[in-house]
Amino acid sequence: MNYLAHVLLSGQDPSWQLGGFLGDFIKGPLPDLLQIDSSQTVPDHLIDAQGEPWATPILHGVKLHRRIDVFTDADTDYRRCLALLGPECRRFGGIALDVFVDHVLSRHWDRFHTQSLDVFSDNFYCLCETHRASLPVNAGRFMQSVAEHHLFAGYGRWEVFEQVLIRIDQRIRFESNVAEAGREIQKRYELLESILLPFIAKAQQQSLVWREASTV
């Protein structure tokens, strides 16, 4: 899953949404009960950029993000999509496919949320700006760029999708073929879309179960 999907699957709670986004930036183990004893030393990875412990609901969102990633990697339909990209894309195909999930989600947003994508995106951009001082520096810079370029809605345009993959290739410090995987996606566009639409719905339902059960 990519950024837009993770924010969507985090539900309506802004703190969970922020944690869903930060799942790619907060690394390291999370406490089992997501309750940090104030008498104990808080690990560095659980401290925000202002030196304060991350709020428990944000850590719930981070943990949900990780659980969604495990769910995605093990899902039969998702693995089928990866296989369709061919053996040459085995190593980096998952990166391109994750971005493609956001492309499909952006194009079919009304199937998954009652709020328009523009309103949903603007609300999340404002949320991130409100918490900008607490975010990891790279996360804050990334979200500033996302907001400036309206990237969540932009994911739905093929030319933006291609440019995102090219930039990912450029950031990888060794030879990669993320953009090539994107071209393989284009060749199988309709089939992959037909598989991923029900997969997103399935992931959304599973995420709801986890959130309601508070077992993430």
Disulfide bonds with the S-S distance in Angstrom:
none
